[in-house]
Amino acid sequence: LPHLYRAVEIDGEAYWDGGYMGNPALWPLFYRCTAPDIVLVEINPIHHPDVPDTAPEIMNRINEISFNSSLMTEIRAIAFVQRLLDQGAVDPARYKRLYIHSINAEAEMARYNVSTKYNGDAGFLAELKELGRTTAAAWLASSFEKIGRESSVDLRARYL
């Protein structure tokens, strides 16, 4: 939230929250490591059941879309390369097979508007922590066995 928090300086370089450009930046996870899996913990809803019609609702949806746009772009690129690998159109020695996993509580997170990003109330944070733990436990029970073998999320259905 660049309008709220100052840039952080690391090795003489200023950095802001990456939500507008690369949140999260996935490419270091497949160019700089050997693990085939990427586990996304999504906090901003991608799909929203309701069409916003008031100014605050519209601003909230714009925020969600903005923060998800870089993720969507990277996932689409990953899906494209995976499709090329499946078709034998690219060299598998040069392009990596990736398995994507998503831990999300989209329906629950859609209830919160952008103002909750500023909410540091202990009760609210405890509520989010419990939601995270419950969601992670459910994902582990249903999808952990897919780590290293296959994606646990359908990229086309969720992101494309």
N, C-alpha and C positions, 0 to 999 in steps of 0.2 A: 504494500500500500504506500507507494511513493509520496503521495500527498500527506501522509501521516508520519512516516518514519524517515529519518535521514538515511542517506546512503552509508554503507559500511565500507571502510577502506581495508583492502587486503593487498599487501605487497605493492602499495602505491596506486592501486587500481580501485576506483569507486564502483560499488555494486548496489543496486536496488533490488527489491523483491522481484523475482523473475516472472511473476504472474502474467505480465504483459508480453513477454518475449519467449520465455522458455521455462514453463512451469508444468511439469518438471522437464529438465533437459535430459532426454533419454539417450542421445547419441554417445555420451561418455560411457554409458553402461554396456554398450555393445562394441564400441571401438577400443575401449581401454581395459577390458576384462575378458576372461574366458568363459564365464558363466553364461549358459544359454537362456536363462530365465530373467524376466523383468516382472517384478511384482509391484503393481500400482496400488497405492492407497489413495483413493479418490475422495476428496472432500467437497468438491463443487459438483452439483448435479449436471449431467449432460442433457438428459431428457427431463422435461418438465410437463406435468399433466395439464396444467392450466395455461391459457394464453393471457399474458399480462394486459391489463387495460387501464390501470391508473399510472400516473407518473412515477411513484415510488416502485411499483411492481415492474414497470418497464426498465427503470434504472437497475433494479436488482437483477433482472434477466440479462441486461447488457453486461453487467459485472460477471455473471456466470459464464456467458458466452466468451467474453474477453479472456477470462482465466483458463478456459478450456481450449481456446483456439490453437495454441501452440502444441498442446497435447494431441489434439485431433490431427494436426498436420503431420506430426512425427509418427503417429500410429498409422495414418494412411500411407506414409512412405514405407514403413515396416511391412504393412500388408501387401504393398505392391512388390517389394523385394521377395517376400515369402511366396507370392504367387509365381514370380519368375523362377524361383528355385523349384517349386512344384512342377513347373512346365519344362524344366531343364534348360531354360533360356539363358541362365547365367552360371558362371563357374562357382560351384559350392566351396571351392578352396578360397575364393575371394569374397564371397558373401556368406554371412552367418545365418544359420537356422535359429530363430528366436522363438521362445515360448512366452507368451504374454498372459499375465494373471491380473485380475482386478478385484480388489477388496473395496466394496463400496456399500453405502447405506443410502442409496439415491433417494428413495421415497422419504426417508426420515430427514435427510439433509435438505430436501426441497422445502421443508417447512420453515427453514431458517432464512431470513433475508440478509442482505449485505451488512446491515447494522450489527449483526451478531459477531462480525469479525472484530468489533471493538469491545466486545463484552468480556471482561476479565473477572466476572463474578465467580467466586469459588463454586457455588452450586451449579451454575451453568457449565463450567469446565468439568466438574465431576460428572454431570449428565453426558457430556460429549465423550469423556473417558470411558464411561460404562457402555455407551453406544459403540465406541471403537472396539472395546474388548469383546462385546457380544458378537459384533459383525466379524471380527477376526477369527473368533472361535468357530463360528458357523462356516467361514471360508475354509479354515483348516480341516474341519470335519468333512467337508464336501469335495475339496479340491487339492489338498496337499499332495496326494499320491500322483498328481499330474506333473509336479515339479520335475524338471529334467527330461520329461517324456513328451509332453504336449501342452498346448495352451489350454487354460481353463476358462477362457473367455472367447466368444466368437467375435473376432475383430470386425467382420462385415456387419453383423447384427448390431453391435454396440457403437461402433465408431464411424462407420462409413455410410 
